Amino acid sequence: MDTGVFEEVAKQLKDNPQLARMLMEEQKKLEAQVQLKTIVNKLSVLCWDKCVDKVGTSLGRQETCLANCAERYLDVDQFIRQRMSGQKK
């Protein structure tokens, strides 16, 4: 790849701090989306393995287990994030 392109982008970002700030905000949004997808994927695997022993025509009690598992996982994830952000201050 041509390094001149990177140099031009770097110059434009240096000359336009608003553009740089906007790009940083978009980068943070993308990182948040990736984190959310990772959490959802992990949650799906963990709760499925914990709650579903066999697949039938309906989930029945397994559906309640899945919902409870998901809620607990999200509660713990939020708790950990709050604790981690509190320690950084």
PDB file of N, CA, C and O in Angstrom:
ATOM      1  N   MET A   1       0.848  -1.180   0.000  1.00  0.00           N
ATOM      2  CA  MET A   1       0.000   0.000   0.000  1.00  0.00           C
ATOM      3  C   MET A   1       0.888   1.237   0.000  1.00  0.00           C
ATOM      4  O   MET A   1       1.966   1.237   0.595  1.00  0.00           O
ATOM      5  N   ASP A   2       0.440   2.266  -0.655  1.00  0.00           N
ATOM      6  CA  ASP A   2       1.189   3.509  -0.792  1.00  0.00           C
ATOM      7  C   ASP A   2       1.205   4.275   0.525  1.00  0.00           C
ATOM      8  O   ASP A   2       0.149   4.613   1.059  1.00  0.00           O
ATOM      9  N   THR A   3       2.396   4.551   1.050  1.00  0.00           N
ATOM     10  CA  THR A   3       2.502   5.282   2.316  1.00  0.00           C
ATOM     11  C   THR A   3       2.072   6.731   2.168  1.00  0.00           C
ATOM     12  O   THR A   3       1.751   7.386   3.160  1.00  0.00           O
ATOM     13  N   GLY A   4       2.062   7.242   0.941  1.00  0.00           N
ATOM     14  CA  GLY A   4       1.619   8.615   0.704  1.00  0.00           C
ATOM     15  C   GLY A   4       0.172   8.824   1.117  1.00  0.00           C
ATOM     16  O   GLY A   4      -0.196   9.910   1.565  1.00  0.00           O
ATOM     17  N   VAL A   5      -0.645   7.803   0.972  1.00  0.00           N
ATOM     18  CA  VAL A   5      -2.053   7.890   1.377  1.00  0.00           C
ATOM     19  C   VAL A   5      -2.138   8.100   2.886  1.00  0.00           C
ATOM     20  O   VAL A   5      -2.901   8.943   3.359  1.00  0.00           O
ATOM     21  N   PHE A   6      -1.358   7.337   3.634  1.00  0.00           N
ATOM     22  CA  PHE A   6      -1.361   7.474   5.088  1.00  0.00           C
ATOM     23  C   PHE A   6      -0.854   8.848   5.517  1.00  0.00           C
ATOM     24  O   PHE A   6      -1.381   9.455   6.449  1.00  0.00           O
ATOM     25  N   GLU A   7       0.159   9.319   4.833  1.00  0.00           N
ATOM     26  CA  GLU A   7       0.692  10.644   5.154  1.00  0.00           C
ATOM     27  C   GLU A   7      -0.351  11.723   4.895  1.00  0.00           C
ATOM     28  O   GLU A   7      -0.477  12.666   5.676  1.00  0.00           O
ATOM     29  N   GLU A   8      -1.091  11.590   3.816  1.00  0.00           N
ATOM     30  CA  GLU A   8      -2.132  12.566   3.489  1.00  0.00           C
ATOM     31  C   GLU A   8      -3.254  12.534   4.533  1.00  0.00           C
ATOM     32  O   GLU A   8      -3.736  13.582   4.963  1.00  0.00           O
ATOM     33  N   VAL A   9      -3.662  11.340   4.932  1.00  0.00           N
ATOM     34  CA  VAL A   9      -4.704  11.213   5.958  1.00  0.00           C
ATOM     35  C   VAL A   9      -4.209  11.812   7.269  1.00  0.00           C
ATOM     36  O   VAL A   9      -4.945  12.542   7.934  1.00  0.00           O
ATOM     37  N   ALA A  10      -2.978  11.514   7.643  1.00  0.00           N
ATOM     38  CA  ALA A  10      -2.413  12.059   8.880  1.00  0.00           C
ATOM     39  C   ALA A  10      -2.379  13.578   8.835  1.00  0.00           C
ATOM     40  O   ALA A  10      -2.669  14.234   9.835  1.00  0.00           O
ATOM     41  N   LYS A  11      -2.031  14.138   7.697  1.00  0.00           N
ATOM     42  CA  LYS A  11      -1.994  15.607   7.548  1.00  0.00           C
ATOM     43  C   LYS A  11      -3.394  16.188   7.700  1.00  0.00           C
ATOM     44  O   LYS A  11      -3.580  17.195   8.383  1.00  0.00           O
ATOM     45  N   GLN A  12      -4.380  15.552   7.064  1.00  0.00           N
ATOM     46  CA  GLN A  12      -5.757  16.052   7.151  1.00  0.00           C
ATOM     47  C   GLN A  12      -6.280  15.979   8.585  1.00  0.00           C
ATOM     48  O   GLN A  12      -6.979  16.884   9.044  1.00  0.00           O
ATOM     49  N   LEU A  13      -5.941  14.907   9.285  1.00  0.00           N
ATOM     50  CA  LEU A  13      -6.379  14.779  10.679  1.00  0.00           C
ATOM     51  C   LEU A  13      -5.709  15.823  11.569  1.00  0.00           C
ATOM     52  O   LEU A  13      -6.328  16.363  12.485  1.00  0.00           O
ATOM     53  N   LYS A  14      -4.457  16.095  11.291  1.00  0.00           N
ATOM     54  CA  LYS A  14      -3.735  17.102  12.070  1.00  0.00           C
ATOM     55  C   LYS A  14      -4.329  18.492  11.827  1.00  0.00           C
ATOM     56  O   LYS A  14      -4.441  19.299  12.750  1.00  0.00           O
ATOM     57  N   ASP A  15      -4.703  18.757  10.584  1.00  0.00           N
ATOM     58  CA  ASP A  15      -5.249  20.065  10.209  1.00  0.00           C
ATOM     59  C   ASP A  15      -6.712  20.222  10.607  1.00  0.00           C
ATOM     60  O   ASP A  15      -7.220  21.342  10.652  1.00  0.00           O
ATOM     61  N   ASN A  16      -7.389  19.127  10.894  1.00  0.00           N
ATOM     62  CA  ASN A  16      -8.813  19.190  11.192  1.00  0.00           C
ATOM     63  C   ASN A  16      -9.117  18.365  12.448  1.00  0.00           C
ATOM     64  O   ASN A  16      -9.499  17.200  12.344  1.00  0.00           O
ATOM     65  N   PRO A  17      -8.951  18.959  13.623  1.00  0.00           N
ATOM     66  CA  PRO A  17      -9.181  18.202  14.863  1.00  0.00           C
ATOM     67  C   PRO A  17     -10.618  17.721  15.020  1.00  0.00           C
ATOM     68  O   PRO A  17     -10.865  16.711  15.680  1.00  0.00           O
ATOM     69  N   GLN A  18     -11.559  18.428  14.424  1.00  0.00           N
ATOM     70  CA  GLN A  18     -12.956  17.989  14.501  1.00  0.00           C
ATOM     71  C   GLN A  18     -13.136  16.659  13.763  1.00  0.00           C
ATOM     72  O   GLN A  18     -13.849  15.772  14.232  1.00  0.00           O
ATOM     73  N   LEU A  19     -12.491  16.534  12.619  1.00  0.00           N
ATOM     74  CA  LEU A  19     -12.547  15.281  11.857  1.00  0.00           C
ATOM     75  C   LEU A  19     -11.887  14.156  12.655  1.00  0.00           C
ATOM     76  O   LEU A  19     -12.401  13.038  12.703  1.00  0.00           O
ATOM     77  N   ALA A  20     -10.755  14.454  13.274  1.00  0.00           N
ATOM     78  CA  ALA A  20     -10.068  13.448  14.085  1.00  0.00           C
ATOM     79  C   ALA A  20     -10.947  12.999  15.241  1.00  0.00           C
ATOM     80  O   ALA A  20     -11.023  11.807  15.536  1.00  0.00           O
ATOM     81  N   ARG A  21     -11.608  13.940  15.894  1.00  0.00           N
ATOM     82  CA  ARG A  21     -12.499  13.619  17.015  1.00  0.00           C
ATOM     83  C   ARG A  21     -13.670  12.758  16.531  1.00  0.00           C
ATOM     84  O   ARG A  21     -14.057  11.796  17.195  1.00  0.00           O
ATOM     85  N   MET A  22     -14.225  13.107  15.380  1.00  0.00           N
ATOM     86  CA  MET A  22     -15.346  12.352  14.818  1.00  0.00           C
ATOM     87  C   MET A  22     -14.916  10.907  14.501  1.00  0.00           C
ATOM     88  O   MET A  22     -15.655   9.959  14.767  1.00  0.00           O
ATOM     89  N   LEU A  23     -13.724  10.759  13.936  1.00  0.00           N
ATOM     90  CA  LEU A  23     -13.228   9.417  13.619  1.00  0.00           C
ATOM     91  C   LEU A  23     -12.994   8.601  14.887  1.00  0.00           C
ATOM     92  O   LEU A  23     -13.259   7.399  14.912  1.00  0.00           O
ATOM     93  N   MET A  24     -12.501   9.247  15.930  1.00  0.00           N
ATOM     94  CA  MET A  24     -12.293   8.549  17.205  1.00  0.00           C
ATOM     95  C   MET A  24     -13.626   8.087  17.794  1.00  0.00           C
ATOM     96  O   MET A  24     -13.724   6.981  18.326  1.00  0.00           O
ATOM     97  N   GLU A  25     -14.644   8.931  17.697  1.00  0.00           N
ATOM     98  CA  GLU A  25     -15.969   8.553  18.195  1.00  0.00           C
ATOM     99  C   GLU A  25     -16.516   7.364  17.426  1.00  0.00           C
ATOM    100  O   GLU A  25     -17.096   6.454  18.019  1.00  0.00           O
ATOM    101  N   GLU A  26     -16.340   7.363  16.117  1.00  0.00           N
ATOM    102  CA  GLU A  26     -16.804   6.239  15.298  1.00  0.00           C
ATOM    103  C   GLU A  26     -16.043   4.970  15.647  1.00  0.00           C
ATOM    104  O   GLU A  26     -16.620   3.884  15.688  1.00  0.00           O
ATOM    105  N   GLN A  27     -14.738   5.110  15.899  1.00  0.00           N
ATOM    106  CA  GLN A  27     -13.930   3.957  16.295  1.00  0.00           C
ATOM    107  C   GLN A  27     -14.434   3.376  17.607  1.00  0.00           C
ATOM    108  O   GLN A  27     -14.511   2.157  17.756  1.00  0.00           O
ATOM    109  N   LYS A  28     -14.780   4.241  18.563  1.00  0.00           N
ATOM    110  CA  LYS A  28     -15.306   3.773  19.848  1.00  0.00           C
ATOM    111  C   LYS A  28     -16.637   3.058  19.661  1.00  0.00           C
ATOM    112  O   LYS A  28     -16.900   2.056  20.327  1.00  0.00           O
ATOM    113  N   LYS A  29     -17.481   3.561  18.761  1.00  0.00           N
ATOM    114  CA  LYS A  29     -18.761   2.906  18.489  1.00  0.00           C
ATOM    115  C   LYS A  29     -18.532   1.515  17.910  1.00  0.00           C
ATOM    116  O   LYS A  29     -19.194   0.555  18.303  1.00  0.00           O
ATOM    117  N   LEU A  30     -17.591   1.412  16.974  1.00  0.00           N
ATOM    118  CA  LEU A  30     -17.293   0.110  16.376  1.00  0.00           C
ATOM    119  C   LEU A  30     -16.756  -0.865  17.423  1.00  0.00           C
ATOM    120  O   LEU A  30     -17.122  -2.040  17.424  1.00  0.00           O
ATOM    121  N   GLU A  31     -15.893  -0.382  18.308  1.00  0.00           N
ATOM    122  CA  GLU A  31     -15.362  -1.240  19.366  1.00  0.00           C
ATOM    123  C   GLU A  31     -16.474  -1.700  20.303  1.00  0.00           C
ATOM    124  O   GLU A  31     -16.475  -2.849  20.745  1.00  0.00           O
ATOM    125  N   ALA A  32     -17.418  -0.813  20.607  1.00  0.00           N
ATOM    126  CA  ALA A  32     -18.549  -1.184  21.466  1.00  0.00           C
ATOM    127  C   ALA A  32     -19.409  -2.248  20.789  1.00  0.00           C
ATOM    128  O   ALA A  32     -19.889  -3.173  21.445  1.00  0.00           O
ATOM    129  N   GLN A  33     -19.604  -2.119  19.476  1.00  0.00           N
ATOM    130  CA  GLN A  33     -20.382  -3.120  18.741  1.00  0.00           C
ATOM    131  C   GLN A  33     -19.692  -4.472  18.762  1.00  0.00           C
ATOM    132  O   GLN A  33     -20.342  -5.504  18.928  1.00  0.00           O
ATOM    133  N   VAL A  34     -18.393  -4.467  18.596  1.00  0.00           N
ATOM    134  CA  VAL A  34     -17.629  -5.727  18.630  1.00  0.00           C
ATOM    135  C   VAL A  34     -17.730  -6.353  20.013  1.00  0.00           C
ATOM    136  O   VAL A  34     -17.918  -7.564  20.134  1.00  0.00           O
ATOM    137  N   GLN A  35     -17.604  -5.531  21.067  1.00  0.00           N
ATOM    138  CA  GLN A  35     -17.732  -6.052  22.436  1.00  0.00           C
ATOM    139  C   GLN A  35     -19.113  -6.646  22.656  1.00  0.00           C
ATOM    140  O   GLN A  35     -19.242  -7.717  23.248  1.00  0.00           O
ATOM    141  N   LEU A  36     -20.145  -5.958  22.184  1.00  0.00           N
ATOM    142  CA  LEU A  36     -21.509  -6.458  22.348  1.00  0.00           C
ATOM    143  C   LEU A  36     -21.697  -7.790  21.632  1.00  0.00           C
ATOM    144  O   LEU A  36     -22.284  -8.717  22.188  1.00  0.00           O
ATOM    145  N   LYS A  37     -21.203  -7.887  20.409  1.00  0.00           N
ATOM    146  CA  LYS A  37     -21.309  -9.148  19.666  1.00  0.00           C
ATOM    147  C   LYS A  37     -20.568 -10.263  20.385  1.00  0.00           C
ATOM    148  O   LYS A  37     -21.045 -11.397  20.432  1.00  0.00           O
ATOM    149  N   THR A  38     -19.416  -9.953  20.939  1.00  0.00           N
ATOM    150  CA  THR A  38     -18.640 -10.952  21.668  1.00  0.00           C
ATOM    151  C   THR A  38     -19.405 -11.433  22.893  1.00  0.00           C
ATOM    152  O   THR A  38     -19.460 -12.632  23.167  1.00  0.00           O
ATOM    153  N   ILE A  39     -19.997 -10.493  23.628  1.00  0.00           N
ATOM    154  CA  ILE A  39     -20.773 -10.857  24.814  1.00  0.00           C
ATOM    155  C   ILE A  39     -21.969 -11.714  24.429  1.00  0.00           C
ATOM    156  O   ILE A  39     -22.237 -12.727  25.074  1.00  0.00           O
ATOM    157  N   VAL A  40     -22.679 -11.326  23.399  1.00  0.00           N
ATOM    158  CA  VAL A  40     -23.863 -12.085  22.975  1.00  0.00           C
ATOM    159  C   VAL A  40     -23.471 -13.491  22.541  1.00  0.00           C
ATOM    160  O   VAL A  40     -24.150 -14.460  22.882  1.00  0.00           O
ATOM    161  N   ASN A  41     -22.376 -13.608  21.787  1.00  0.00           N
ATOM    162  CA  ASN A  41     -21.928 -14.935  21.351  1.00  0.00           C
ATOM    163  C   ASN A  41     -21.546 -15.806  22.536  1.00  0.00           C
ATOM    164  O   ASN A  41     -21.930 -16.973  22.606  1.00  0.00           O
ATOM    165  N   LYS A  42     -20.788 -15.235  23.470  1.00  0.00           N
ATOM    166  CA  LYS A  42     -20.372 -15.989  24.641  1.00  0.00           C
ATOM    167  C   LYS A  42     -21.584 -16.382  25.484  1.00  0.00           C
ATOM    168  O   LYS A  42     -21.690 -17.514  25.956  1.00  0.00           O
ATOM    169  N   LEU A  43     -22.482 -15.438  25.661  1.00  0.00           N
ATOM    170  CA  LEU A  43     -23.707 -15.677  26.416  1.00  0.00           C
ATOM    171  C   LEU A  43     -24.510 -16.813  25.793  1.00  0.00           C
ATOM    172  O   LEU A  43     -24.996 -17.696  26.499  1.00  0.00           O
ATOM    173  N   SER A  44     -24.645 -16.788  24.489  1.00  0.00           N
ATOM    174  CA  SER A  44     -25.409 -17.828  23.793  1.00  0.00           C
ATOM    175  C   SER A  44     -24.815 -19.206  24.019  1.00  0.00           C
ATOM    176  O   SER A  44     -25.538 -20.158  24.314  1.00  0.00           O
ATOM    177  N   VAL A  45     -23.514 -19.315  23.884  1.00  0.00           N
ATOM    178  CA  VAL A  45     -22.845 -20.607  24.050  1.00  0.00           C
ATOM    179  C   VAL A  45     -22.945 -21.094  25.498  1.00  0.00           C
ATOM    180  O   VAL A  45     -23.319 -22.239  25.750  1.00  0.00           O
ATOM    181  N   LEU A  46     -22.607 -20.213  26.445  1.00  0.00           N
ATOM    182  CA  LEU A  46     -22.622 -20.618  27.852  1.00  0.00           C
ATOM    183  C   LEU A  46     -24.017 -21.040  28.307  1.00  0.00           C
ATOM    184  O   LEU A  46     -24.186 -22.092  28.924  1.00  0.00           O
ATOM    185  N   CYS A  47     -25.003 -20.220  28.002  1.00  0.00           N
ATOM    186  CA  CYS A  47     -26.359 -20.528  28.466  1.00  0.00           C
ATOM    187  C   CYS A  47     -26.938 -21.735  27.737  1.00  0.00           C
ATOM    188  O   CYS A  47     -27.647 -22.538  28.344  1.00  0.00           O
ATOM    189  N   TRP A  48     -26.655 -21.872  26.472  1.00  0.00           N
ATOM    190  CA  TRP A  48     -27.159 -23.035  25.733  1.00  0.00           C
ATOM    191  C   TRP A  48     -26.588 -24.314  26.338  1.00  0.00           C
ATOM    192  O   TRP A  48     -27.314 -25.277  26.587  1.00  0.00           O
ATOM    193  N   ASP A  49     -25.275 -24.306  26.569  1.00  0.00           N
ATOM    194  CA  ASP A  49     -24.642 -25.500  27.142  1.00  0.00           C
ATOM    195  C   ASP A  49     -25.180 -25.802  28.539  1.00  0.00           C
ATOM    196  O   ASP A  49     -25.315 -26.967  28.911  1.00  0.00           O
ATOM    197  N   LYS A  50     -25.485 -24.768  29.309  1.00  0.00           N
ATOM    198  CA  LYS A  50     -25.978 -24.957  30.679  1.00  0.00           C
ATOM    199  C   LYS A  50     -27.426 -25.435  30.703  1.00  0.00           C
ATOM    200  O   LYS A  50     -27.788 -26.265  31.537  1.00  0.00           O
ATOM    201  N   CYS A  51     -28.254 -24.924  29.802  1.00  0.00           N
ATOM    202  CA  CYS A  51     -29.700 -25.114  29.921  1.00  0.00           C
ATOM    203  C   CYS A  51     -30.314 -26.150  28.979  1.00  0.00           C
ATOM    204  O   CYS A  51     -31.333 -26.753  29.313  1.00  0.00           O
ATOM    205  N   VAL A  52     -29.728 -26.358  27.842  1.00  0.00           N
ATOM    206  CA  VAL A  52     -30.368 -27.212  26.840  1.00  0.00           C
ATOM    207  C   VAL A  52     -29.620 -28.536  26.742  1.00  0.00           C
ATOM    208  O   VAL A  52     -28.474 -28.600  26.298  1.00  0.00           O
ATOM    209  N   ASP A  53     -30.315 -29.596  27.176  1.00  0.00           N
ATOM    210  CA  ASP A  53     -29.692 -30.915  27.094  1.00  0.00           C
ATOM    211  C   ASP A  53     -30.100 -31.646  25.816  1.00  0.00           C
ATOM    212  O   ASP A  53     -29.326 -32.436  25.275  1.00  0.00           O
ATOM    213  N   LYS A  54     -31.296 -31.384  25.344  1.00  0.00           N
ATOM    214  CA  LYS A  54     -31.728 -31.956  24.064  1.00  0.00           C
ATOM    215  C   LYS A  54     -32.745 -31.013  23.433  1.00  0.00           C
ATOM    216  O   LYS A  54     -33.480 -30.307  24.124  1.00  0.00           O
ATOM    217  N   VAL A  55     -32.766 -31.021  22.125  1.00  0.00           N
ATOM    218  CA  VAL A  55     -33.670 -30.133  21.393  1.00  0.00           C
ATOM    219  C   VAL A  55     -34.904 -30.921  20.989  1.00  0.00           C
ATOM    220  O   VAL A  55     -34.811 -31.982  20.371  1.00  0.00           O
ATOM    221  N   GLY A  56     -36.052 -30.388  21.347  1.00  0.00           N
ATOM    222  CA  GLY A  56     -37.317 -31.021  20.990  1.00  0.00           C
ATOM    223  C   GLY A  56     -38.185 -30.033  20.229  1.00  0.00           C
ATOM    224  O   GLY A  56     -37.678 -29.111  19.590  1.00  0.00           O
ATOM    225  N   THR A  57     -39.488 -30.230  20.302  1.00  0.00           N
ATOM    226  CA  THR A  57     -40.406 -29.343  19.587  1.00  0.00           C
ATOM    227  C   THR A  57     -40.591 -28.015  20.311  1.00  0.00           C
ATOM    228  O   THR A  57     -40.981 -27.025  19.693  1.00  0.00           O
ATOM    229  N   SER A  58     -40.315 -27.983  21.614  1.00  0.00           N
ATOM    230  CA  SER A  58     -40.381 -26.725  22.367  1.00  0.00           C
ATOM    231  C   SER A  58     -39.320 -26.756  23.465  1.00  0.00           C
ATOM    232  O   SER A  58     -38.800 -27.815  23.817  1.00  0.00           O
ATOM    233  N   LEU A  59     -39.017 -25.592  23.991  1.00  0.00           N
ATOM    234  CA  LEU A  59     -37.985 -25.514  25.022  1.00  0.00           C
ATOM    235  C   LEU A  59     -38.540 -25.705  26.430  1.00  0.00           C
ATOM    236  O   LEU A  59     -37.845 -26.231  27.299  1.00  0.00           O
ATOM    237  N   GLY A  60     -39.782 -25.286  26.667  1.00  0.00           N
ATOM    238  CA  GLY A  60     -40.392 -25.462  27.977  1.00  0.00           C
ATOM    239  C   GLY A  60     -39.584 -24.816  29.082  1.00  0.00           C
ATOM    240  O   GLY A  60     -39.302 -23.619  29.033  1.00  0.00           O
ATOM    241  N   ARG A  61     -39.202 -25.623  30.103  1.00  0.00           N
ATOM    242  CA  ARG A  61     -38.421 -25.102  31.232  1.00  0.00           C
ATOM    243  C   ARG A  61     -37.049 -24.603  30.797  1.00  0.00           C
ATOM    244  O   ARG A  61     -36.453 -23.745  31.448  1.00  0.00           O
ATOM    245  N   GLN A  62     -36.558 -25.147  29.696  1.00  0.00           N
ATOM    246  CA  GLN A  62     -35.253 -24.721  29.201  1.00  0.00           C
ATOM    247  C   GLN A  62     -35.273 -23.239  28.796  1.00  0.00           C
ATOM    248  O   GLN A  62     -34.265 -22.542  28.918  1.00  0.00           O
ATOM    249  N   GLU A  63     -36.419 -22.773  28.319  1.00  0.00           N
ATOM    250  CA  GLU A  63     -36.541 -21.373  27.935  1.00  0.00           C
ATOM    251  C   GLU A  63     -36.376 -20.459  29.156  1.00  0.00           C
ATOM    252  O   GLU A  63     -35.714 -19.424  29.082  1.00  0.00           O
ATOM    253  N   THR A  64     -36.978 -20.850  30.264  1.00  0.00           N
ATOM    254  CA  THR A  64     -36.823 -20.086  31.507  1.00  0.00           C
ATOM    255  C   THR A  64     -35.369 -20.093  31.955  1.00  0.00           C
ATOM    256  O   THR A  64     -34.837 -19.065  32.373  1.00  0.00           O
ATOM    257  N   CYS A  65     -34.733 -21.247  31.868  1.00  0.00           N
ATOM    258  CA  CYS A  65     -33.325 -21.356  32.237  1.00  0.00           C
ATOM    259  C   CYS A  65     -32.476 -20.435  31.363  1.00  0.00           C
ATOM    260  O   CYS A  65     -31.595 -19.739  31.869  1.00  0.00           O
ATOM    261  N   LEU A  66     -32.734 -20.425  30.064  1.00  0.00           N
ATOM    262  CA  LEU A  66     -31.980 -19.564  29.147  1.00  0.00           C
ATOM    263  C   LEU A  66     -32.152 -18.090  29.509  1.00  0.00           C
ATOM    264  O   LEU A  66     -31.182 -17.333  29.530  1.00  0.00           O
ATOM    265  N   ALA A  67     -33.388 -17.690  29.791  1.00  0.00           N
ATOM    266  CA  ALA A  67     -33.663 -16.293  30.144  1.00  0.00           C
ATOM    267  C   ALA A  67     -32.955 -15.923  31.446  1.00  0.00           C
ATOM    268  O   ALA A  67     -32.328 -14.867  31.533  1.00  0.00           O
ATOM    269  N   ASN A  68     -33.053 -16.786  32.454  1.00  0.00           N
ATOM    270  CA  ASN A  68     -32.384 -16.518  33.733  1.00  0.00           C
ATOM    271  C   ASN A  68     -30.864 -16.475  33.577  1.00  0.00           C
ATOM    272  O   ASN A  68     -30.195 -15.613  34.146  1.00  0.00           O
ATOM    273  N   CYS A  69     -30.343 -17.397  32.815  1.00  0.00           N
ATOM    274  CA  CYS A  69     -28.899 -17.447  32.576  1.00  0.00           C
ATOM    275  C   CYS A  69     -28.431 -16.153  31.907  1.00  0.00           C
ATOM    276  O   CYS A  69     -27.432 -15.562  32.317  1.00  0.00           O
ATOM    277  N   ALA A  70     -29.150 -15.726  30.890  1.00  0.00           N
ATOM    278  CA  ALA A  70     -28.790 -14.499  30.174  1.00  0.00           C
ATOM    279  C   ALA A  70     -28.838 -13.292  31.106  1.00  0.00           C
ATOM    280  O   ALA A  70     -27.935 -12.454  31.087  1.00  0.00           O
ATOM    281  N   GLU A  71     -29.870 -13.202  31.908  1.00  0.00           N
ATOM    282  CA  GLU A  71     -30.001 -12.078  32.845  1.00  0.00           C
ATOM    283  C   GLU A  71     -28.855 -12.071  33.849  1.00  0.00           C
ATOM    284  O   GLU A  71     -28.269 -11.020  34.110  1.00  0.00           O
ATOM    285  N   ARG A  72     -28.532 -13.223  34.410  1.00  0.00           N
ATOM    286  CA  ARG A  72     -27.440 -13.291  35.390  1.00  0.00           C
ATOM    287  C   ARG A  72     -26.111 -12.936  34.744  1.00  0.00           C
ATOM    288  O   ARG A  72     -25.304 -12.218  35.335  1.00  0.00           O
ATOM    289  N   TYR A  73     -25.879 -13.432  33.542  1.00  0.00           N
ATOM    290  CA  TYR A  73     -24.628 -13.147  32.848  1.00  0.00           C
ATOM    291  C   TYR A  73     -24.490 -11.645  32.607  1.00  0.00           C
ATOM    292  O   TYR A  73     -23.425 -11.074  32.842  1.00  0.00           O
ATOM    293  N   LEU A  74     -25.556 -11.008  32.143  1.00  0.00           N
ATOM    294  CA  LEU A  74     -25.515  -9.570  31.881  1.00  0.00           C
ATOM    295  C   LEU A  74     -25.353  -8.775  33.174  1.00  0.00           C
ATOM    296  O   LEU A  74     -24.650  -7.764  33.198  1.00  0.00           O
ATOM    297  N   ASP A  75     -26.003  -9.230  34.253  1.00  0.00           N
ATOM    298  CA  ASP A  75     -25.838  -8.568  35.553  1.00  0.00           C
ATOM    299  C   ASP A  75     -24.381  -8.618  36.010  1.00  0.00           C
ATOM    300  O   ASP A  75     -23.826  -7.613  36.455  1.00  0.00           O
ATOM    301  N   VAL A  76     -23.779  -9.778  35.898  1.00  0.00           N
ATOM    302  CA  VAL A  76     -22.388  -9.943  36.323  1.00  0.00           C
ATOM    303  C   VAL A  76     -21.465  -9.116  35.429  1.00  0.00           C
ATOM    304  O   VAL A  76     -20.536  -8.476  35.921  1.00  0.00           O
ATOM    305  N   ASP A  77     -21.713  -9.127  34.131  1.00  0.00           N
ATOM    306  CA  ASP A  77     -20.888  -8.352  33.202  1.00  0.00           C
ATOM    307  C   ASP A  77     -20.957  -6.861  33.549  1.00  0.00           C
ATOM    308  O   ASP A  77     -19.932  -6.179  33.581  1.00  0.00           O
ATOM    309  N   GLN A  78     -22.156  -6.366  33.805  1.00  0.00           N
ATOM    310  CA  GLN A  78     -22.322  -4.951  34.164  1.00  0.00           C
ATOM    311  C   GLN A  78     -21.614  -4.644  35.480  1.00  0.00           C
ATOM    312  O   GLN A  78     -20.945  -3.617  35.598  1.00  0.00           O
ATOM    313  N   PHE A  79     -21.757  -5.519  36.465  1.00  0.00           N
ATOM    314  CA  PHE A  79     -21.115  -5.344  37.762  1.00  0.00           C
ATOM    315  C   PHE A  79     -19.601  -5.251  37.601  1.00  0.00           C
ATOM    316  O   PHE A  79     -18.961  -4.368  38.173  1.00  0.00           O
ATOM    317  N   ILE A  80     -19.037  -6.163  36.822  1.00  0.00           N
ATOM    318  CA  ILE A  80     -17.585  -6.173  36.612  1.00  0.00           C
ATOM    319  C   ILE A  80     -17.136  -4.898  35.906  1.00  0.00           C
ATOM    320  O   ILE A  80     -16.130  -4.300  36.286  1.00  0.00           O
ATOM    321  N   ARG A  81     -17.874  -4.479  34.884  1.00  0.00           N
ATOM    322  CA  ARG A  81     -17.509  -3.256  34.163  1.00  0.00           C
ATOM    323  C   ARG A  81     -17.554  -2.040  35.087  1.00  0.00           C
ATOM    324  O   ARG A  81     -16.678  -1.178  35.019  1.00  0.00           O
ATOM    325  N   GLN A  82     -18.565  -1.969  35.944  1.00  0.00           N
ATOM    326  CA  GLN A  82     -18.652  -0.852  36.878  1.00  0.00           C
ATOM    327  C   GLN A  82     -17.481  -0.859  37.849  1.00  0.00           C
ATOM    328  O   GLN A  82     -16.899   0.187  38.137  1.00  0.00           O
ATOM    329  N   ARG A  83     -17.140  -2.028  38.347  1.00  0.00           N
ATOM    330  CA  ARG A  83     -16.011  -2.134  39.272  1.00  0.00           C
ATOM    331  C   ARG A  83     -14.705  -1.748  38.588  1.00  0.00           C
ATOM    332  O   ARG A  83     -13.875  -1.045  39.164  1.00  0.00           O
ATOM    333  N   MET A  84     -14.530  -2.217  37.346  1.00  0.00           N
ATOM    334  CA  MET A  84     -13.297  -1.919  36.613  1.00  0.00           C
ATOM    335  C   MET A  84     -13.196  -0.424  36.321  1.00  0.00           C
ATOM    336  O   MET A  84     -12.115   0.153  36.442  1.00  0.00           O
ATOM    337  N   SER A  85     -14.289   0.203  35.942  1.00  0.00           N
ATOM    338  CA  SER A  85     -14.245   1.635  35.643  1.00  0.00           C
ATOM    339  C   SER A  85     -14.035   2.438  36.928  1.00  0.00           C
ATOM    340  O   SER A  85     -13.428   3.508  36.888  1.00  0.00           O
ATOM    341  N   GLY A  86     -14.520   1.948  38.049  1.00  0.00           N
ATOM    342  CA  GLY A  86     -14.312   2.604  39.328  1.00  0.00           C
ATOM    343  C   GLY A  86     -12.870   2.526  39.785  1.00  0.00           C
ATOM    344  O   GLY A  86     -12.383   3.443  40.447  1.00  0.00           O
ATOM    345  N   GLN A  87     -12.189   1.464  39.449  1.00  0.00           N
ATOM    346  CA  GLN A  87     -10.791   1.294  39.841  1.00  0.00           C
ATOM    347  C   GLN A  87      -9.865   2.144  38.998  1.00  0.00           C
ATOM    348  O   GLN A  87      -8.772   2.495  39.445  1.00  0.00           O
ATOM    349  N   LYS A  88     -10.281   2.485  37.781  1.00  0.00           N
ATOM    350  CA  LYS A  88      -9.439   3.272  36.890  1.00  0.00           C
ATOM    351  C   LYS A  88      -9.373   4.731  37.314  1.00  0.00           C
ATOM    352  O   LYS A  88      -8.426   5.435  36.963  1.00  0.00           O
ATOM    353  N   LYS A  89     -10.367   5.193  38.066  1.00  0.00           N
ATOM    354  CA  LYS A  89     -10.434   6.604  38.431  1.00  0.00           C
ATOM    355  C   LYS A  89      -9.408   6.978  39.467  1.00  0.00           C
ATOM    356  O   LYS A  89      -9.340   8.136  39.878  1.00  0.00           O
TER     357      LYS A  89
END
